[in-house]
C-alpha cells in the first residue's frame, strides 16, 4: 500500500475508534451520569431512561450528519470534510467534559445542555463514517480493499474496549466518589488525545484520487442525495439498507443483552463482567481484520452468506452457553462464549469495502452514510420492542421461564442473519469492481 493509503487507513481507524470510545463512555458511565443528571426523587428506572436518552440522542443524530457531510463530500471532496468532522469531535469532547454542573446552573439546564452537545456530537460522528469510509477505501489498492476496510472497522470494538477498560481502571484508582465528583469529566476529556492525533494525520492527506478523477470528468453532477434515491443508485441503496438492518439487528441482539445475561445476583461481578465484555471486543477486533482480508480472496458475498447460515444455526447454543457460564460463574466458559459472540460480528469486517463498492463515486459518501444510518435506525431501533414481543409469546415465555431473555434475543439474532442473507441474494460480488466507474 502507498503512504497515502496508510495515512487514510490510520486516519479513519482512529476516527471510527473515537466514535466507539465516546459512545461507550455514555454506556459504561451510566450509573455515574444517572446520579449526576437525575433528579433526586427520580426512580432508578427513571434515571436509567435519562441516560438512555443521551445515548439515543447521539445515535439518532447520526443520519442527519451522514446526509449533510456525505452530500457535501460527494460535491466538494472528502479531505476537507474529514478535517471538519474530526475537529468537531474534538471540540465536542472537550465541551462534554466541561459542561457546567447541575449545582451551578440547575438540573434541567445542565441536562439539556449535555443532551444538546450529544446531539451535535452524533451529527459529526455520522459525517465521520459517511465521508471517512469512502475516503479510505478509495485510497486502497483494489486487491486490498477488504483488508483496509476490516482494519478501519476494527477501530470500533477496540474503541469500545478501550473505554470500558479506561473507566474500570479509573474507578479502581480513584474510587466511586471521585468518579462521581469529577472523574466522569476526565473520562470524556481523554477522547481529545486520539482526536488530536487523527487531525495531525489528516492534515497531510491528499484528496481521494478516485473522487478527483470523477470530478474532472463530471464537475456538474446531480445532487448526491437525489441521485441515491432514484435509479440506478436506488437499487444498491435498498440492498445496502437491508444488509445493514440485518447486521445491526444481529449485533444488538448479542451485545445489548450480554450485560443482563452475564451480570447480576448469582452471576459475575462488575470487574469480571467488564473483563469478559472487553475480551469479546478484542476478539472482534482480530476477527474484523481476518474477515476483511479473507473477503479479498474469497469474495464478500459468498463469505457473508455462509456466515449468516452459521449465525442462524448457532444462535441458540451461544445463549445457552452464556447463561450456563453465568449461573456457574465459570470464567473459562464465559471467555469461550465471548469468542463465539465475537464470531457473530465478523461480517462487519467487510462493511467499509462492501458499502463503498456498491455506489458510484459521485454518490458514494452519501450512499454509504444514508444506507448505514437507515439500517442502524431500523435494525437498532426495533431490537428492544422485537425482543419484548417475542418474550410475550406463551411458547417463548414457557421456555425462558419469564426471567432471562435468551430465547427472545436469539430469535431476533436469527432474524437479523436471515435479513442479511436475503439482501445478498440480489447483490453482485463487488470485490473486483472498479471504483472509478459506477459499479452497478
C-alpha positions as CSV (number, residue, x, y, z in Angstrom):
1,X,0.0,0.0,0.0
2,X,1.1,3.5,-0.7
3,X,1.9,6.0,2.0
4,X,-1.2,8.0,1.3
5,X,-3.3,4.8,1.7
6,X,-1.7,4.0,5.0
7,X,-2.4,7.5,6.3
8,X,-6.0,7.4,5.1
9,X,-6.4,4.0,6.7
10,X,-5.0,5.0,10.1
11,X,-6.9,8.3,10.0
12,X,-10.3,6.5,9.6
13,X,-9.3,3.8,12.1
14,X,-8.7,6.5,14.7
15,X,-11.9,8.4,13.7
16,X,-14.1,5.3,13.9
17,X,-12.4,4.2,17.1
18,X,-13.1,7.6,18.6
19,X,-16.8,7.2,17.7
20,X,-17.0,3.9,19.6
21,X,-14.9,5.3,22.5
22,X,-17.3,8.2,23.0
23,X,-20.5,6.1,22.7
24,X,-19.1,3.5,25.1
25,X,-18.4,6.2,27.7
26,X,-22.1,7.0,28.0
27,X,-22.9,3.3,28.5
28,X,-20.1,2.5,30.9
29,X,-20.5,5.7,32.9
30,X,-24.3,5.2,33.0
31,X,-24.5,4.8,36.8
32,X,-22.4,7.9,37.4
33,X,-24.3,10.1,34.8
34,X,-27.6,8.9,36.2
35,X,-26.7,10.3,39.6
36,X,-25.2,13.5,38.2
37,X,-28.1,14.5,35.9
38,X,-31.0,12.6,37.5
39,X,-33.5,14.4,39.7
40,X,-33.1,13.4,43.5
41,X,-36.6,12.0,43.7
42,X,-36.4,10.1,40.4
43,X,-36.7,6.3,40.5
44,X,-33.8,4.1,39.4
45,X,-35.7,3.2,36.2
46,X,-36.2,6.9,35.5
47,X,-32.5,7.7,35.9
48,X,-31.7,4.8,33.6
49,X,-34.1,6.2,31.0
50,X,-32.4,9.6,31.2
51,X,-29.0,8.1,30.4
52,X,-30.6,6.0,27.6
53,X,-31.9,9.3,26.2
54,X,-28.4,10.6,26.0
55,X,-27.2,7.5,24.1
56,X,-30.3,7.5,21.8
57,X,-29.9,11.2,21.0
58,X,-26.3,10.7,19.9
59,X,-27.4,7.7,17.7
60,X,-30.5,9.4,16.3
61,X,-28.5,12.4,15.1
62,X,-26.0,10.3,13.1
63,X,-28.3,10.0,10.0
64,X,-28.5,13.8,9.8
65,X,-24.8,14.2,10.0
66,X,-24.3,11.4,7.4
67,X,-26.7,13.0,5.0
68,X,-25.2,16.5,5.4
69,X,-21.5,15.7,5.4
70,X,-21.9,12.8,2.9
71,X,-23.7,15.1,0.5
72,X,-21.1,17.8,0.8
73,X,-18.2,15.3,0.4
74,X,-19.7,14.0,-2.9
75,X,-19.9,17.5,-4.2
76,X,-16.8,19.2,-2.9
77,X,-14.4,16.4,-1.9
78,X,-13.6,14.2,1.0
79,X,-10.4,15.5,2.6
80,X,-11.7,18.9,3.9
81,X,-14.8,17.4,5.3
82,X,-12.8,14.8,7.2
83,X,-10.9,17.6,8.9
84,X,-14.1,19.4,9.8
85,X,-15.8,16.3,11.3
86,X,-12.8,15.3,13.4
87,X,-12.2,18.9,14.6
88,X,-15.9,19.0,15.6
89,X,-15.5,15.7,17.5
90,X,-12.5,17.2,19.4
91,X,-14.4,20.4,20.4
92,X,-17.5,18.4,21.5
93,X,-15.4,16.0,23.6
94,X,-13.9,19.0,25.5
95,X,-17.3,20.6,25.8
96,X,-18.8,17.4,27.3
97,X,-16.0,17.3,29.9
98,X,-16.6,21.0,30.9
99,X,-20.4,21.2,30.9
100,X,-21.5,23.2,34.0
101,X,-22.7,21.2,36.9
102,X,-26.4,21.0,37.9
103,X,-25.5,22.7,41.2
104,X,-24.3,25.7,39.2
105,X,-26.9,26.2,36.5
106,X,-29.7,23.9,37.6
107,X,-30.5,20.3,36.9
108,X,-32.8,20.9,33.9
109,X,-30.4,23.4,32.2
110,X,-27.4,21.1,32.8
111,X,-29.1,18.0,31.4
112,X,-30.5,20.0,28.4
113,X,-27.1,21.4,27.6
114,X,-25.4,18.0,27.9
115,X,-28.1,16.5,25.7
116,X,-27.6,19.2,23.0
117,X,-23.9,18.5,23.0
118,X,-24.6,14.8,22.5
119,X,-26.9,15.6,19.5
120,X,-24.3,17.7,17.8
121,X,-21.6,15.0,18.5
122,X,-23.9,12.5,16.8
123,X,-24.0,14.7,13.7
124,X,-20.3,14.8,13.5
125,X,-19.9,11.1,14.0
126,X,-22.5,10.5,11.3
127,X,-20.4,12.5,8.9
128,X,-17.2,10.8,10.1
129,X,-18.1,7.4,8.8
130,X,-20.0,8.6,5.8
131,X,-17.0,10.5,4.5
132,X,-14.2,8.6,6.1
133,X,-15.1,5.1,5.0
134,X,-15.4,6.1,1.3
135,X,-12.2,8.2,1.5
136,X,-10.1,5.3,2.9
137,X,-11.5,2.7,0.5
138,X,-10.9,5.0,-2.5
139,X,-7.2,5.2,-1.5
140,X,-6.9,1.4,-1.1
141,X,-5.5,-0.9,-3.8
142,X,-8.3,-2.9,-5.4
143,X,-6.9,-6.2,-4.1
144,X,-6.6,-4.9,-0.5
145,X,-9.9,-3.1,-0.1
146,X,-11.3,-5.8,2.2
147,X,-8.2,-5.8,4.4
148,X,-8.2,-2.0,4.6
149,X,-11.9,-2.0,5.4
150,X,-11.6,-4.7,8.0
151,X,-8.9,-2.7,9.8
152,X,-10.9,0.5,9.7
153,X,-14.0,-1.3,11.1
154,X,-11.9,-2.9,13.8
155,X,-11.4,0.5,15.3
156,X,-14.9,0.3,16.7
157,X,-14.6,-2.7,19.0
158,X,-11.2,-1.6,20.0
159,X,-12.6,1.9,20.9
160,X,-15.4,0.3,22.9
161,X,-12.9,-2.0,24.8
162,X,-10.6,0.9,25.5
163,X,-13.4,3.0,27.0
164,X,-14.5,0.0,29.2
165,X,-11.0,-0.6,30.5
166,X,-10.3,3.1,30.9
167,X,-13.4,3.6,33.2
168,X,-12.7,0.3,35.0
169,X,-9.1,1.4,35.7
170,X,-10.0,4.9,36.8
171,X,-12.8,3.6,39.1
172,X,-10.3,1.3,40.8
173,X,-7.7,4.0,41.2
174,X,-10.0,7.0,42.1
175,X,-12.9,5.4,43.9
176,X,-16.6,5.7,43.4
177,X,-17.0,9.2,45.0
178,X,-14.2,10.8,43.0
179,X,-15.7,9.3,39.8
180,X,-19.0,10.9,40.7
181,X,-17.4,14.3,41.6
182,X,-15.1,14.9,38.7
183,X,-13.8,11.5,37.3
184,X,-16.5,11.3,34.6
185,X,-15.3,14.6,33.2
186,X,-11.8,13.3,32.9
187,X,-13.1,10.3,31.1
188,X,-14.7,12.4,28.4
189,X,-11.6,14.6,28.2
190,X,-9.4,11.6,27.4
191,X,-11.1,11.5,24.0
192,X,-9.3,14.7,22.9
193,X,-5.9,12.9,22.6
194,X,-6.8,10.5,19.7
195,X,-8.7,13.3,18.0
196,X,-5.6,15.4,18.0
197,X,-3.5,12.6,16.6
198,X,-6.1,11.9,13.9
199,X,-6.2,15.6,12.9
200,X,-2.4,15.6,12.6
201,X,-2.6,12.7,10.2
202,X,-5.5,14.2,8.2
203,X,-3.7,17.5,7.6
204,X,-1.1,15.5,5.5
205,X,-3.7,13.6,3.5
206,X,-4.2,14.0,-0.3
207,X,-7.7,14.2,-1.8
208,X,-9.1,10.9,-2.9
209,X,-7.7,10.1,-6.4
210,X,-10.9,8.4,-7.3
211,X,-13.0,11.4,-6.4
212,X,-10.6,13.8,-8.1
213,X,-10.9,11.8,-11.4
214,X,-14.7,11.7,-11.2
215,X,-14.9,15.4,-10.5
216,X,-12.8,16.2,-13.5
217,X,-15.0,14.0,-15.7
218,X,-18.3,15.4,-14.4
219,X,-17.9,18.7,-12.5
220,X,-21.7,19.4,-12.6
221,X,-23.0,16.1,-11.3
222,X,-26.6,15.8,-10.0
223,X,-27.1,16.4,-6.2
224,X,-25.9,13.3,-4.5
225,X,-28.9,12.8,-2.2
226,X,-31.4,12.9,-5.0
227,X,-29.2,10.6,-7.1
228,X,-29.1,8.0,-4.4
229,X,-32.8,7.9,-4.0
230,X,-33.6,7.3,-7.7
231,X,-32.5,4.7,-10.3
232,X,-29.9,3.4,-11.0
233,X,-28.5,4.1,-7.4
234,X,-31.8,3.3,-5.7
235,X,-31.4,-0.5,-6.1
236,X,-28.0,-0.7,-4.4
237,X,-29.2,1.7,-1.7
238,X,-32.1,-0.6,-0.9
239,X,-29.7,-3.6,-0.8
240,X,-27.3,-1.8,1.5
241,X,-30.2,-0.7,3.7
242,X,-31.5,-4.3,4.1
243,X,-27.9,-5.6,4.6
244,X,-27.2,-3.1,7.4
245,X,-30.6,-3.6,9.0
246,X,-29.8,-7.3,9.4
247,X,-26.3,-6.7,10.7
248,X,-27.5,-4.2,13.3
249,X,-30.3,-6.5,14.4
250,X,-27.8,-9.3,14.8
251,X,-25.2,-7.1,16.5
252,X,-27.6,-5.5,19.0
253,X,-29.2,-8.9,19.8
254,X,-25.9,-10.1,21.2
255,X,-24.2,-7.1,22.7
256,X,-27.3,-5.3,24.1
257,X,-28.4,-8.3,26.0
258,X,-25.0,-9.6,27.1
259,X,-24.9,-7.5,30.3
260,X,-28.2,-8.8,31.6
261,X,-27.2,-12.4,30.9
262,X,-23.7,-12.2,32.5
263,X,-24.1,-9.7,35.3
264,X,-26.3,-9.7,38.4
265,X,-27.0,-11.6,41.6
266,X,-25.5,-15.1,41.5
267,X,-23.6,-14.2,38.3
268,X,-20.4,-12.3,37.6
269,X,-19.5,-9.1,39.4
270,X,-18.7,-5.9,37.6
271,X,-14.9,-6.5,37.4
272,X,-15.2,-10.0,35.9
273,X,-18.1,-8.9,33.6
274,X,-16.1,-6.0,32.3
275,X,-13.1,-8.3,31.6
276,X,-15.4,-10.8,29.7
277,X,-17.0,-8.0,27.7
278,X,-13.7,-6.4,26.9
279,X,-12.2,-9.7,25.9
280,X,-15.1,-10.3,23.4
281,X,-14.5,-6.9,21.9
282,X,-10.8,-7.6,21.5
283,X,-11.7,-10.9,19.8
284,X,-14.0,-8.9,17.4
285,X,-11.1,-6.6,16.7
286,X,-9.0,-9.5,15.5
287,X,-12.0,-11.1,13.7
288,X,-12.8,-8.0,11.7
289,X,-9.3,-7.8,10.3
290,X,-9.2,-11.5,9.4
291,X,-12.6,-11.4,7.8
292,X,-11.8,-8.4,5.7
293,X,-8.6,-10.0,4.4
294,X,-10.3,-13.3,3.6
295,X,-13.0,-11.4,1.7
296,X,-10.3,-10.1,-0.7
297,X,-9.6,-13.7,-1.6
298,X,-13.0,-15.4,-1.4
299,X,-15.4,-12.6,-2.1
300,X,-17.7,-10.5,0.2
301,X,-21.0,-12.0,-0.9
302,X,-20.2,-15.7,-0.7
303,X,-18.4,-15.5,2.7
304,X,-21.1,-13.5,4.3
305,X,-23.9,-15.7,3.1
306,X,-22.2,-18.7,4.8
307,X,-21.6,-16.5,7.8
308,X,-25.4,-15.8,8.0
309,X,-26.2,-19.5,7.9
310,X,-23.7,-20.2,10.7
311,X,-25.2,-17.4,12.9
312,X,-28.7,-18.8,12.4
313,X,-27.7,-22.3,13.4
314,X,-25.5,-21.4,16.4
315,X,-27.6,-18.6,17.9
316,X,-29.5,-20.6,20.5
317,X,-26.4,-22.7,21.6
318,X,-24.5,-19.4,22.1
319,X,-27.1,-18.0,24.5
320,X,-27.4,-21.3,26.4
321,X,-23.6,-21.3,26.9
322,X,-23.7,-17.7,28.1
323,X,-26.4,-18.5,30.7
324,X,-24.7,-21.7,31.9
325,X,-21.4,-19.8,32.2
326,X,-23.0,-17.0,34.2
327,X,-25.0,-19.3,36.5
328,X,-22.0,-21.4,37.3
329,X,-19.6,-18.4,37.4
330,X,-17.3,-20.3,35.1
331,X,-14.9,-17.7,33.7
332,X,-13.4,-20.2,31.3
333,X,-16.8,-21.0,29.7
334,X,-17.7,-17.3,29.7
335,X,-14.5,-16.5,27.8
336,X,-15.2,-19.3,25.3
337,X,-18.7,-17.9,24.8
338,X,-17.1,-14.4,24.3
339,X,-15.0,-15.8,21.5
340,X,-18.2,-17.3,20.0
341,X,-20.1,-14.0,20.4
342,X,-17.2,-12.1,18.7
343,X,-17.6,-14.6,15.8
344,X,-21.1,-13.4,15.4
345,X,-19.8,-9.9,14.5
346,X,-17.3,-11.0,11.8
347,X,-19.3,-9.8,8.8
348,X,-18.8,-6.2,10.0
349,X,-15.2,-6.6,8.6
350,X,-16.5,-6.1,5.1
351,X,-18.8,-3.1,5.7
352,X,-16.5,-0.2,4.6
353,X,-15.4,-2.0,1.5
354,X,-18.8,-3.5,0.5
355,X,-20.7,-0.3,1.1
356,X,-18.2,1.8,-0.8
357,X,-18.1,-0.7,-3.7
358,X,-21.9,-0.6,-4.1
359,X,-22.1,3.1,-5.1
360,X,-20.7,5.3,-7.9
361,X,-18.1,7.8,-6.9
362,X,-20.2,10.9,-7.0
363,X,-22.8,9.4,-4.7
364,X,-20.5,7.1,-2.6
365,X,-20.3,9.1,0.6
366,X,-24.0,9.9,0.6
367,X,-25.0,6.3,-0.2
368,X,-22.7,4.8,2.4
369,X,-23.8,7.3,5.1
370,X,-27.6,7.0,4.3
371,X,-27.5,3.2,3.9
372,X,-25.6,2.7,7.1
373,X,-27.7,5.1,9.1
374,X,-31.0,3.8,7.8
375,X,-30.0,0.3,8.8
376,X,-28.9,1.5,12.2
377,X,-32.3,3.2,12.8
378,X,-34.4,0.2,11.8
379,X,-32.2,-2.6,13.0
380,X,-31.0,-1.0,16.2
381,X,-34.3,0.8,16.9
382,X,-36.5,-2.3,16.7
383,X,-34.4,-4.7,18.7
384,X,-35.9,-3.9,22.1
385,X,-39.6,-4.0,21.1
386,X,-39.0,-7.1,18.9
387,X,-37.4,-9.0,21.8
388,X,-40.2,-7.8,24.1
389,X,-42.8,-9.0,21.6
390,X,-41.1,-12.4,21.3
391,X,-40.8,-12.7,25.0
392,X,-44.5,-12.1,25.4
393,X,-45.3,-15.2,23.3
394,X,-46.6,-18.0,25.6
395,X,-44.3,-20.6,24.0
396,X,-41.2,-18.5,24.4
397,X,-42.1,-17.4,27.9
398,X,-42.6,-21.1,28.9
399,X,-39.0,-21.9,27.8
400,X,-37.4,-18.8,29.2
401,X,-39.2,-19.1,32.5
402,X,-40.2,-15.4,32.5
403,X,-36.7,-14.3,33.5
404,X,-33.9,-14.4,31.1
405,X,-34.5,-13.1,27.5
406,X,-32.1,-15.6,25.9
407,X,-34.5,-17.3,23.5
408,X,-36.2,-14.0,22.5
409,X,-32.8,-12.4,21.8
410,X,-31.6,-15.5,19.9
411,X,-34.7,-15.4,17.7
412,X,-34.0,-11.7,17.0
413,X,-30.4,-12.6,16.1
414,X,-31.6,-15.3,13.7
415,X,-34.0,-12.9,12.1
416,X,-31.1,-10.5,11.5
417,X,-29.0,-13.2,9.9
418,X,-31.9,-14.1,7.6
419,X,-32.4,-10.5,6.5
420,X,-28.7,-10.1,5.8
421,X,-28.7,-13.4,3.8
422,X,-31.7,-12.3,1.7
423,X,-30.2,-8.9,1.0
424,X,-27.2,-10.6,-0.6
425,X,-29.3,-12.8,-2.9
426,X,-29.9,-9.8,-5.2
427,X,-26.4,-8.3,-4.7
428,X,-23.5,-8.9,-7.1
429,X,-20.0,-9.8,-5.9
430,X,-18.2,-6.4,-5.5
431,X,-14.6,-7.2,-4.6
432,X,-13.3,-6.7,-8.2
433,X,-15.3,-3.7,-9.2
434,X,-13.6,-0.6,-10.5
435,X,-14.3,2.3,-8.1
436,X,-13.5,4.8,-10.8
437,X,-16.7,3.9,-12.8
438,X,-20.2,3.1,-11.5
439,X,-20.1,-0.5,-10.3
440,X,-23.7,-1.2,-10.9
